[in-house]
Amino acid sequence: MLFYEQQLEQLITAAIIEDVGSGDHSTLSTIPAQAMGVAQLKIKEDGVLAGMDVAQKIFHHLEPEAGFRVLKQDGETMNFGETAFFVTAKVH
């Protein structure tokens, strides 16, 4: 499992570098660095949930202290409009 964890960490790092780069400059210039926010993953389509562990690892990669409240588990049926998780973290 160690190899998987290393590969996942490399993938997350590469994706963040590609997508975020030096950051969202509008956010960086207008929102205080310590501002906190809450986001939720809303289900848009009926199906079976997968990837919760990876989602949590992505948020904790960016902010290890981020709060991650799981409402649905991998393998569970999901329905349109449900919430899979909440994350509380710095807005930046």
N, C-alpha and C positions, 0 to 999 in steps of 0.2 A: 504494500500500500504506500510505502514511502515514495516510490517512483511516481505513482499517480499524483501524490500531493505536490511533489516538486514540479511536475509537468503542469498541473493546474495553476500553481503559483506563477510559473513563467507565462502561461496563457493570459492570466488576469493582468499581469504587469504589462505585457505587450498590447493588450486590448486597451488598457487605460492610456498608455502612451499614445496610441494611435487616435483614440476618440477624444481624449481630454487634453492632451498635450500640456501646455503651460497653464491651462485652466480656462474657465469661462470668464472673459475679461469684464463683461457686464456685471456678473455676480461679484467678482473680486473688487470692483470699484464702487459698488453701491450697497453691499450688504456687509455688516460688521463680521469680522472673522470668527467671532465666538457665537454668532447667531445659530440657534438650534431650530430644527424643523422635524416634522413627522410626515412620512410618506406611506402609502399603502399600495400593495399590488392587487388591483381589481381584476377579477376574471372576466374576460371578454367573450369567451366561447366555452360551451360545455366540453368536457373531456376528462382526462386523467392527468393529475398534476405530476410534474417531474422537475428536478433541478433545484429544489429548495436548499440543499446543502451547498451547492455552487453559489446560489444567490447570497446566502449568508456569508460565505467566504469572500465574495466580492466586496460587500459592505465592510466587513471586518478588515480586509486588506487596506481599504482607504482610511478607515477609522476604527481601530481595535476596540474602542469603548462604545461603539454604536450599539444601541438597544435593538434587538431583533425579536419581535414577538410573533411566533408561528401560530397560525390558526388552522392550516391544512398541512398534511404530511404528503410526501411523495407516495404515489400509488393511489391516493384518494380520488374519488370522483369529485369533479368540480363543476359548478353550474354558473352560467352567466350572472354577473352581479355580485357574486361572493367575493370575499377578501381572503387572500392567501396568507399575507403577513403585513405587519407594520414595522417600519424601521424609524428609529429616532436617532438623529445624528446632526452634526454641524452642517449647515446649509452649503458651505464651501465644499 
